[in-house]
């Protein structure tokens, strides 16, 4: 069974073996997360060439060979090359240096899977089948995108402000947890889904005031 984890990659080193379309998808997501990305590949897609020219990624313009991972000491390694032998060698070296591996074509060689995801600001939903059926993951993600549109990310920004206001009032974490349990219910989700963000925020603020009065 996989262990679910949201990983902070800002400033962390990640290496991608291969420079094709699969590598490009991985690199887009890594850069969005703030990772420092090195690509090892003899050739790159046009978009990756642009990123390399702009120095947004580091490019080792050569086929993978043993010893190339140890030089950069990455946290994560993504093996996406068309050359199965190169991928296998990279998997072995990554394990030897303690890096975690995602092998795009061989899920059994992977230490982790990258789930299908819906990302709206700090609002993140992920769907995974453990590598068993990426197509089904995509189907589920598409359905969830309809149920949880961008406005959920906008509402998270409001919740962050309300949470900070509550912290500023004092009272301790246990008290705050009790208040949030009282004010958060399915009705809030329904209001946000319907686009009634102001009303959802009003409901929460009134609930916090009532919870404070009860205590």
ZIHUSUL-V725727 format. One record per run of one state. SS is the DSSP state (h for helix, s for strand, l for the rest). FROM is the first residue (numbers start at 1). TO is the last residue. If there is no record, write none. Layout:
# ZIHUSUL-V725727
SS&FROM&TO / SS&FROM&TO
This chain:
# ZIHUSUL-V725727
l&1&12 / s&13&17 / l&18&20 / h&21&32 / l&33&35 / s&36&40 / l&41&45 / h&46&53 / l&54&57 / s&58&60 / l&61&67 / h&68&72 / l&73&75 / s&76&79 / l&80&83 / h&84&97 / l&98&99 / s&100&103 / l&104&106 / h&107&109 / l&110&115 / s&116&120 / l&121&122 / s&123&127 / l&128&133 / h&134&147 / l&148&150 / h&151&168 / l&169&172 / h&173&183 / l&184&185 / h&186&193 / l&194&196 / h&197&214 / l&215&215
